[in-house]
């Protein structure tokens, strides 16, 4: 019969042998060369306070929403003109271009590569279609993700117990070079930076960036902007004249892309793509980073709808009876509370019957973070009716 041997460190002596059932192979457990209690007399492991623990998070939900780029409520392809432009090919991530060429941004489907093998099937990608090799001083080009302040409390910013941060993501570009990531804190207008290298062209690479703790300036506990994450892709000299800060500082424009060399804007062959964006409390390496938290599509979509909601109004029927002096109001609840009272676009363009001129219930009104209203008034004491048709969409935006 095999035996289990418990022995001390290599320099120690003495072996305790215990019979091991159901195996023909000897097993050896080597104790560390240190003092202390491994197991209490009551059988508890309460003394094991120095063991490394990975994979535990202060929140059950990922800090980043739609980090796997699965949700794209607005559409999956957008054009950026040679002007100040901001588009969202996937929910929660915005691609900002400021008079630095023309681009197409898309939600890309992945079918191969290391990111695909890691479980990611979608990415946000931007391609240069009209290049600007020599941008003006104020031109800018970066991808950005924003988090509500009340969702950043785990970092304990502005306290003596402030936590460090780790940002990880998959990235691919046809260009090799250095990319700069800035973490900006809105309430106190501060920033801290890190860099990553694209080492192999046209290849998905996983990057892990550590950000220092910030004990200065407490963050508000509200639904305003907390942290924003800027992935710089190119710019003019206004953002390159300084140095990338690895310690928190008051935001300086010249530092925002001081270390970046990607310049995706300089050739129409250039592209840049990202997926698997995650932010963790604490300092991790690629070996110790907790696994990406994949959410169900339904949970992911519901969290995205706090910031943007697209309502297909094609089959919306507004019908009722009232006098000419009475408005009819039809209330529609949002699927989740929005971050704040949203702005809205879109209207009903279908059949209209019995509606007083100027009082057609075609556009949302009475907006709150919880619902919206369609309001109309009959042209006489009769039935009022309006119907949506194909292409009628209401969009509600409460983004940061």
Kinemage of the C-alpha trace (Angstrom):
@kinemage 1
@onewidth
@group {chain A} dominant
@subgroup {mainchain}
@vectorlist {calphas} color= white
{ca unk a 1} P 0.000 0.000 0.000
{ca unk a 2} L 1.247 3.491 -0.861
{ca unk a 3} L 2.032 6.106 1.777
{ca unk a 4} L 1.648 9.880 2.217
{ca unk a 5} L 4.805 11.489 3.598
{ca unk a 6} L 4.770 14.885 5.319
{ca unk a 7} L 8.288 16.241 5.668
{ca unk a 8} L 9.929 19.520 6.588
{ca unk a 9} L 11.990 21.858 4.440
{ca unk a 10} L 14.951 20.267 2.669
{ca unk a 11} L 17.246 21.350 5.521
{ca unk a 12} L 14.932 19.883 8.182
{ca unk a 13} L 14.669 16.344 9.502
{ca unk a 14} L 11.907 13.967 10.324
{ca unk a 15} L 9.173 12.398 8.247
{ca unk a 16} L 5.626 11.595 9.336
{ca unk a 17} L 4.240 8.722 7.294
{ca unk a 18} L 0.500 8.160 6.887
{ca unk a 19} L -1.055 5.270 5.054
{ca unk a 20} L -2.682 6.480 1.823
{ca unk a 21} L -5.774 4.547 0.743
{ca unk a 22} L -6.798 3.797 -2.841
{ca unk a 23} L -3.491 4.567 -4.517
{ca unk a 24} L -0.299 2.735 -5.379
{ca unk a 25} L 1.791 5.902 -5.678
{ca unk a 26} L 3.606 7.615 -2.810
{ca unk a 27} L 2.627 11.258 -2.219
{ca unk a 28} L 4.907 13.870 -0.608
{ca unk a 29} L 3.808 17.171 0.940
{ca unk a 30} L 6.713 19.538 1.674
{ca unk a 31} L 6.199 22.182 4.364
{ca unk a 32} L 7.598 25.719 3.877
{ca unk a 33} L 10.794 26.823 5.595
{ca unk a 34} L 9.019 29.268 7.924
{ca unk a 35} L 7.627 29.479 11.429
{ca unk a 36} L 3.928 29.681 12.205
{ca unk a 37} L 0.861 27.547 12.537
{ca unk a 38} L -0.234 25.682 9.443
{ca unk a 39} L -3.402 24.244 10.962
{ca unk a 40} L -4.992 25.173 14.272
{ca unk a 41} L -5.767 22.530 16.863
{ca unk a 42} L -9.487 22.996 16.220
{ca unk a 43} L -8.949 22.095 12.579
{ca unk a 44} L -9.460 25.629 11.203
{ca unk a 45} L -7.093 27.356 8.782
{ca unk a 46} L -7.489 30.792 10.385
{ca unk a 47} L -3.725 31.150 10.730
{ca unk a 48} L -3.231 30.961 6.960
{ca unk a 49} L -3.274 34.729 6.507
{ca unk a 50} L -0.355 35.096 4.116
{ca unk a 51} L -1.456 32.793 1.325
{ca unk a 52} L -1.783 34.535 -2.071
{ca unk a 53} L -5.419 34.771 -3.121
{ca unk a 54} L -6.252 35.491 -6.764
{ca unk a 55} L -9.505 35.726 -8.629
{ca unk a 56} L -11.521 37.335 -5.808
{ca unk a 57} L -13.160 40.664 -6.647
{ca unk a 58} L -14.927 43.312 -4.543
{ca unk a 59} L -17.902 43.190 -6.934
{ca unk a 60} L -19.823 40.282 -8.425
{ca unk a 61} L -20.225 42.202 -11.688
{ca unk a 62} L -17.360 43.282 -13.957
{ca unk a 63} L -16.419 46.934 -13.592
{ca unk a 64} L -16.360 47.325 -17.381
{ca unk a 65} L -19.717 46.858 -19.130
{ca unk a 66} L -19.613 45.185 -22.564
{ca unk a 67} L -15.881 44.586 -22.328
{ca unk a 68} L -16.294 41.674 -24.748
{ca unk a 69} L -17.820 44.091 -27.317
{ca unk a 70} L -20.883 41.867 -27.841
{ca unk a 71} L -23.608 44.560 -27.655
{ca unk a 72} L -24.016 47.097 -30.470
{ca unk a 73} L -27.450 48.736 -30.158
{ca unk a 74} L -26.727 51.677 -32.491
{ca unk a 75} L -25.481 49.606 -35.416
{ca unk a 76} L -22.269 47.867 -36.397
{ca unk a 77} L -20.620 50.246 -38.896
{ca unk a 78} L -20.055 54.021 -38.872
{ca unk a 79} L -18.188 56.602 -40.945
{ca unk a 80} L -16.089 59.332 -39.318
{ca unk a 81} L -15.761 62.497 -41.416
{ca unk a 82} L -12.664 64.700 -41.275
{ca unk a 83} L -14.055 66.729 -38.386
{ca unk a 84} L -14.776 66.326 -34.688
{ca unk a 85} L -16.571 62.988 -34.644
{ca unk a 86} L -17.605 60.528 -31.931
{ca unk a 87} L -19.075 57.132 -32.850
{ca unk a 88} L -19.899 53.977 -30.902
{ca unk a 89} L -19.538 50.810 -33.004
{ca unk a 90} L -20.216 48.881 -29.782
{ca unk a 91} L -22.024 50.007 -26.649
{ca unk a 92} L -20.080 51.940 -23.985
{ca unk a 93} L -16.913 52.417 -26.097
{ca unk a 94} L -16.558 55.651 -28.049
{ca unk a 95} L -14.099 56.380 -30.850
{ca unk a 96} L -13.161 60.075 -30.957
{ca unk a 97} L -11.643 61.627 -34.079
{ca unk a 98} L -10.882 65.332 -34.238
{ca unk a 99} L -10.121 66.616 -37.771
{ca unk a 100} L -7.412 64.013 -38.223
{ca unk a 101} L -8.603 62.116 -41.296
{ca unk a 102} L -11.565 59.914 -42.169
{ca unk a 103} L -12.339 56.495 -40.722
{ca unk a 104} L -14.736 53.588 -40.633
{ca unk a 105} L -15.446 52.012 -37.244
{ca unk a 106} L -17.162 48.632 -36.931
{ca unk a 107} L -18.123 45.836 -34.592
{ca unk a 108} L -15.829 43.140 -35.972
{ca unk a 109} L -16.612 39.418 -35.825
{ca unk a 110} L -13.623 37.280 -34.834
{ca unk a 111} L -13.051 33.824 -36.296
{ca unk a 112} L -9.417 33.156 -35.389
{ca unk a 113} L -6.453 34.429 -33.410
{ca unk a 114} L -5.453 34.445 -29.744
{ca unk a 115} L -8.365 36.660 -28.649
{ca unk a 116} L -10.808 34.314 -30.376
{ca unk a 117} L -9.185 31.334 -28.652
{ca unk a 118} L -9.602 33.194 -25.333
{ca unk a 119} L -13.379 33.258 -25.877
{ca unk a 120} L -13.942 36.602 -27.602
{ca unk a 121} L -16.131 36.628 -30.706
{ca unk a 122} L -16.501 40.396 -31.229
{ca unk a 123} L -14.183 43.415 -31.222
{ca unk a 124} L -14.360 47.165 -31.854
{ca unk a 125} L -12.219 48.143 -34.818
{ca unk a 126} L -11.391 51.394 -36.629
{ca unk a 127} L -9.829 51.666 -40.107
{ca unk a 128} L -8.239 54.765 -41.622
{ca unk a 129} L -9.838 55.657 -44.984
{ca unk a 130} L -8.341 59.129 -45.523
{ca unk a 131} L -4.928 59.672 -43.942
{ca unk a 132} L -3.450 62.761 -42.312
{ca unk a 133} L 0.267 62.148 -41.953
{ca unk a 134} L 0.992 65.602 -40.477
{ca unk a 135} L -1.867 66.478 -38.105
{ca unk a 136} L -2.469 70.003 -36.855
{ca unk a 137} L -1.491 70.766 -33.261
{ca unk a 138} L -5.023 70.386 -31.893
{ca unk a 139} L -5.994 67.200 -33.760
{ca unk a 140} L -6.813 64.142 -31.676
{ca unk a 141} L -7.685 60.455 -32.112
{ca unk a 142} L -8.472 58.056 -29.269
{ca unk a 143} L -10.857 55.364 -28.064
{ca unk a 144} L -12.536 56.014 -24.723
{ca unk a 145} L -14.506 54.171 -22.060
{ca unk a 146} L -16.257 56.017 -19.181
{ca unk a 147} L -17.439 54.795 -15.760
{ca unk a 148} L -19.910 56.389 -13.352
{ca unk a 149} L -18.314 57.763 -10.198
{ca unk a 150} L -20.528 55.644 -7.923
{ca unk a 151} L -19.200 52.519 -9.675
{ca unk a 152} L -15.583 53.433 -8.833
{ca unk a 153} L -15.864 53.349 -5.029
{ca unk a 154} L -13.914 50.098 -4.693
{ca unk a 155} L -10.738 52.013 -5.580
{ca unk a 156} L -11.132 54.158 -2.409
{ca unk a 157} L -9.725 57.136 -4.248
{ca unk a 158} L -8.689 60.093 -2.113
{ca unk a 159} L -8.152 58.020 1.038
{ca unk a 160} L -5.039 56.669 2.715
{ca unk a 161} L -6.249 53.175 1.772
{ca unk a 162} L -6.556 53.955 -1.955
{ca unk a 163} L -6.229 50.888 -4.183
{ca unk a 164} L -4.093 50.336 -7.247
{ca unk a 165} L -5.728 49.440 -10.559
{ca unk a 166} L -5.020 46.963 -13.336
{ca unk a 167} L -6.293 47.486 -16.891
{ca unk a 168} L -6.125 44.524 -19.281
{ca unk a 169} L -7.264 44.094 -22.879
{ca unk a 170} L -6.637 42.353 -26.188
{ca unk a 171} L -5.383 44.593 -28.991
{ca unk a 172} L -4.454 44.192 -32.658
{ca unk a 173} L -3.112 46.591 -35.302
{ca unk a 174} L -1.278 46.444 -38.586
{ca unk a 175} L 1.266 48.831 -37.001
{ca unk a 176} L 3.800 48.016 -34.345
{ca unk a 177} L 4.656 50.699 -31.814
{ca unk a 178} L 3.736 52.114 -28.432
{ca unk a 179} L 0.212 52.944 -27.342
{ca unk a 180} L -0.568 55.227 -24.389
{ca unk a 181} L -3.460 54.570 -22.020
{ca unk a 182} L -4.616 57.351 -19.709
{ca unk a 183} L -6.887 56.894 -16.719
{ca unk a 184} L -8.547 60.253 -16.093
{ca unk a 185} L -10.463 61.138 -12.923
{ca unk a 186} L -13.106 63.747 -13.594
{ca unk a 187} L -14.031 65.247 -10.209
{ca unk a 188} L -10.483 66.423 -9.451
{ca unk a 189} L -9.247 66.610 -13.065
{ca unk a 190} L -6.329 64.200 -12.531
{ca unk a 191} L -4.674 61.567 -14.697
{ca unk a 192} L -2.240 58.672 -14.607
{ca unk a 193} L -0.846 56.784 -17.587
{ca unk a 194} L 0.613 53.513 -18.737
{ca unk a 195} L 1.950 52.260 -22.056
{ca unk a 196} L 1.779 49.044 -24.043
{ca unk a 197} L 3.703 47.770 -27.043
{ca unk a 198} L 2.182 46.274 -30.169
{ca unk a 199} L 5.047 43.919 -30.927
{ca unk a 200} L 3.701 41.888 -33.853
{ca unk a 201} L 1.591 43.369 -36.636
{ca unk a 202} L -1.875 41.966 -37.392
{ca unk a 203} L -1.755 39.723 -34.313
{ca unk a 204} L -3.972 39.716 -31.248
{ca unk a 205} L -1.849 40.450 -28.166
{ca unk a 206} L -2.926 40.585 -24.513
{ca unk a 207} L -1.785 43.630 -22.529
{ca unk a 208} L -1.782 44.262 -18.771
{ca unk a 209} L -1.162 47.787 -17.417
{ca unk a 210} L -0.806 48.723 -13.746
{ca unk a 211} L -2.034 52.120 -12.519
{ca unk a 212} L -0.909 53.623 -9.218
{ca unk a 213} L -3.237 54.306 -6.288
{ca unk a 214} L -4.377 57.905 -5.819
{ca unk a 215} L -4.669 59.149 -2.241
{ca unk a 216} L -5.480 62.721 -3.310
{ca unk a 217} L -8.926 64.113 -4.042
{ca unk a 218} L -11.988 62.083 -3.119
{ca unk a 219} L -14.349 61.090 -5.910
{ca unk a 220} L -18.043 61.969 -5.767
{ca unk a 221} L -20.567 59.248 -5.000
{ca unk a 222} L -22.973 60.049 -7.823
{ca unk a 223} L -24.005 59.176 -11.375
{ca unk a 224} L -21.552 61.628 -12.937
{ca unk a 225} L -18.282 60.761 -14.624
{ca unk a 226} L -15.751 58.964 -12.442
{ca unk a 227} L -12.904 57.402 -14.427
{ca unk a 228} L -12.423 57.580 -18.173
{ca unk a 229} L -9.952 55.388 -20.029
{ca unk a 230} L -8.277 56.900 -23.095
{ca unk a 231} L -6.491 54.707 -25.660
{ca unk a 232} L -4.584 57.179 -27.823
{ca unk a 233} L -4.151 56.322 -31.500
{ca unk a 234} L -2.730 59.579 -32.876
{ca unk a 235} L -2.707 63.348 -32.318
{ca unk a 236} L -1.094 66.709 -32.961
{ca unk a 237} L 1.605 68.365 -30.894
{ca unk a 238} L -0.766 69.784 -28.264
{ca unk a 239} L -0.936 66.333 -26.643
{ca unk a 240} L 2.619 65.110 -27.281
{ca unk a 241} L 4.848 67.831 -25.819
{ca unk a 242} L 5.058 66.457 -22.263
{ca unk a 243} L 5.649 63.050 -20.650
{ca unk a 244} L 3.316 60.173 -19.827
{ca unk a 245} L 2.780 60.312 -16.022
{ca unk a 246} L 3.108 57.026 -14.153
{ca unk a 247} L 2.038 58.764 -10.926
{ca unk a 248} L -1.207 60.696 -10.559
{ca unk a 249} L -1.008 64.358 -11.544
{ca unk a 250} L -3.265 67.268 -12.410
{ca unk a 251} L -4.312 66.654 -16.004
{ca unk a 252} L -1.864 68.184 -18.451
{ca unk a 253} L -2.808 68.376 -22.132
{ca unk a 254} L 0.754 67.882 -23.324
{ca unk a 255} L 1.030 64.570 -21.471
{ca unk a 256} L -2.048 62.874 -22.942
{ca unk a 257} L -0.247 61.183 -25.852
{ca unk a 258} L 3.376 61.988 -25.064
{ca unk a 259} L 4.537 58.349 -25.241
{ca unk a 260} L 2.289 57.198 -28.089
{ca unk a 261} L 3.816 56.296 -31.460
{ca unk a 262} L 0.998 54.354 -33.165
{ca unk a 263} L -0.277 57.182 -35.410
{ca unk a 264} L -3.080 55.150 -36.970
{ca unk a 265} L -3.981 58.366 -38.816
{ca unk a 266} L -0.905 58.412 -41.056
{ca unk a 267} L -1.822 55.773 -43.682
{ca unk a 268} L -5.005 54.310 -45.160
{ca unk a 269} L -3.621 50.812 -44.545
{ca unk a 270} L -3.824 51.356 -40.786
{ca unk a 271} L -6.281 49.821 -38.362
{ca unk a 272} L -6.645 49.222 -34.618
{ca unk a 273} L -8.949 46.847 -32.744
{ca unk a 274} L -9.698 46.055 -29.110
{ca unk a 275} L -11.666 43.475 -27.132
{ca unk a 276} L -11.618 41.807 -23.721
{ca unk a 277} L -11.351 45.098 -21.819
{ca unk a 278} L -11.300 44.543 -18.058
{ca unk a 279} L -10.433 46.684 -15.034
{ca unk a 280} L -9.522 45.136 -11.686
{ca unk a 281} L -8.930 46.472 -8.184
{ca unk a 282} L -5.319 45.726 -7.211
{ca unk a 283} L -2.040 45.049 -9.003
{ca unk a 284} L -1.794 42.013 -11.256
{ca unk a 285} L 0.497 40.574 -13.879
{ca unk a 286} L -0.457 38.492 -16.889
{ca unk a 287} L 0.162 35.409 -14.729
{ca unk a 288} L -1.984 36.492 -11.765
{ca unk a 289} L -4.752 38.451 -13.547
{ca unk a 290} L -8.227 37.153 -12.637
{ca unk a 291} L -10.066 35.637 -15.604
{ca unk a 292} L -12.295 37.829 -17.745
{ca unk a 293} L -15.875 37.858 -16.443
{ca unk a 294} L -18.114 36.860 -19.328
{ca unk a 295} L -21.713 37.908 -18.693
{ca unk a 296} L -24.768 36.478 -20.407
{ca unk a 297} L -25.829 38.540 -23.402
{ca unk a 298} L -29.068 39.456 -21.605
{ca unk a 299} L -27.292 40.747 -18.492
{ca unk a 300} L -24.770 42.624 -20.636
{ca unk a 301} L -27.514 44.239 -22.734
{ca unk a 302} L -29.511 45.237 -19.643
{ca unk a 303} L -26.493 47.028 -18.155
{ca unk a 304} L -25.848 48.808 -21.480
{ca unk a 305} L -29.476 50.009 -21.555
{ca unk a 306} L -28.817 52.195 -18.531
{ca unk a 307} L -26.875 54.448 -20.938
{ca unk a 308} L -28.588 53.907 -24.282
{ca unk a 309} L -31.894 52.354 -25.283
{ca unk a 310} L -33.157 51.773 -28.804
{ca unk a 311} L -36.928 51.234 -29.058
{ca unk a 312} L -38.315 49.740 -32.275
{ca unk a 313} L -41.553 51.678 -32.769
{ca unk a 314} L -42.676 49.939 -35.961
{ca unk a 315} L -45.569 48.157 -34.268
{ca unk a 316} L -46.439 50.898 -31.770
{ca unk a 317} L -50.140 51.763 -31.937
{ca unk a 318} L -51.432 54.906 -30.224
{ca unk a 319} L -55.193 54.773 -29.928
{ca unk a 320} L -57.809 56.314 -27.659
{ca unk a 321} L -60.980 58.374 -27.334
{ca unk a 322} L -61.221 61.859 -25.849
{ca unk a 323} L -62.606 65.339 -26.397
{ca unk a 324} L -60.763 68.090 -28.207
{ca unk a 325} L -59.893 69.649 -24.861
{ca unk a 326} L -58.255 66.489 -23.513
{ca unk a 327} L -54.800 65.113 -24.205
{ca unk a 328} L -54.288 61.376 -24.334
{ca unk a 329} L -51.005 60.249 -22.759
{ca unk a 330} L -49.467 56.827 -23.314
{ca unk a 331} L -46.595 55.917 -21.005
{ca unk a 332} L -43.799 53.494 -21.846
{ca unk a 333} L -41.427 52.164 -19.193
{ca unk a 334} L -37.726 51.806 -19.897
{ca unk a 335} L -36.448 48.243 -19.312
{ca unk a 336} L -34.072 49.576 -16.642
{ca unk a 337} L -33.536 52.899 -14.882
{ca unk a 338} L -31.387 55.074 -17.101
{ca unk a 339} L -28.386 56.913 -15.697
{ca unk a 340} L -30.178 60.247 -15.984
{ca unk a 341} L -33.062 61.753 -17.951
{ca unk a 342} L -32.112 60.880 -21.532
{ca unk a 343} L -32.258 62.879 -24.723
{ca unk a 344} L -34.344 61.306 -27.478
{ca unk a 345} L -34.460 61.097 -31.260
{ca unk a 346} L -36.909 59.471 -33.649
{ca unk a 347} L -40.623 59.719 -34.403
{ca unk a 348} L -43.671 57.769 -35.563
{ca unk a 349} L -44.232 58.266 -39.299
{ca unk a 350} L -47.047 55.815 -40.007
{ca unk a 351} L -50.841 56.142 -40.296
{ca unk a 352} L -52.447 59.114 -38.557
{ca unk a 353} L -56.204 59.389 -38.002
{ca unk a 354} L -58.362 61.805 -36.019
{ca unk a 355} L -55.469 63.783 -34.540
{ca unk a 356} L -55.631 67.529 -34.054
{ca unk a 357} L -53.085 69.426 -36.145
{ca unk a 358} L -49.946 70.105 -34.140
{ca unk a 359} L -50.897 67.606 -31.444
{ca unk a 360} L -49.742 64.376 -33.089
{ca unk a 361} L -48.263 61.828 -30.625
{ca unk a 362} L -45.276 61.156 -32.813
{ca unk a 363} L -42.288 62.064 -30.624
{ca unk a 364} L -41.478 61.157 -27.006
{ca unk a 365} L -42.221 63.717 -24.326
{ca unk a 366} L -42.306 63.825 -20.528
{ca unk a 367} L -38.955 62.055 -20.346
{ca unk a 368} L -37.595 60.784 -17.027
{ca unk a 369} L -34.942 58.212 -16.201
{ca unk a 370} L -37.757 55.664 -15.847
{ca unk a 371} L -40.190 56.254 -18.721
{ca unk a 372} L -41.365 58.368 -21.617
{ca unk a 373} L -44.745 59.499 -22.891
{ca unk a 374} L -46.435 59.828 -26.264
{ca unk a 375} L -49.061 62.526 -26.051
{ca unk a 376} L -51.757 63.554 -28.524
{ca unk a 377} L -55.109 65.320 -28.768
{ca unk a 378} L -58.040 64.353 -31.030
{ca unk a 379} L -59.305 66.700 -33.702
{ca unk a 380} L -62.863 66.116 -32.513
{ca unk a 381} L -64.748 64.089 -29.935
{ca unk a 382} L -63.734 60.869 -31.586
{ca unk a 383} L -61.125 58.167 -31.908
{ca unk a 384} L -57.480 59.255 -32.200
{ca unk a 385} L -55.076 56.842 -33.834
{ca unk a 386} L -51.452 56.698 -34.960
{ca unk a 387} L -49.258 53.758 -35.879
{ca unk a 388} L -45.516 53.332 -36.370
{ca unk a 389} L -44.082 51.829 -39.528
{ca unk a 390} L -40.900 50.073 -40.624
{ca unk a 391} L -37.865 52.184 -39.753
{ca unk a 392} L -39.521 54.082 -36.907
{ca unk a 393} L -37.056 53.953 -33.998
{ca unk a 394} L -36.828 55.946 -30.790
{ca unk a 395} L -33.322 56.282 -29.368
{ca unk a 396} L -32.718 57.409 -25.798
{ca unk a 397} L -29.216 58.531 -24.792
{ca unk a 398} L -28.002 58.941 -21.196
{ca unk a 399} L -24.298 58.381 -21.817
{ca unk a 400} L -21.622 60.037 -19.707
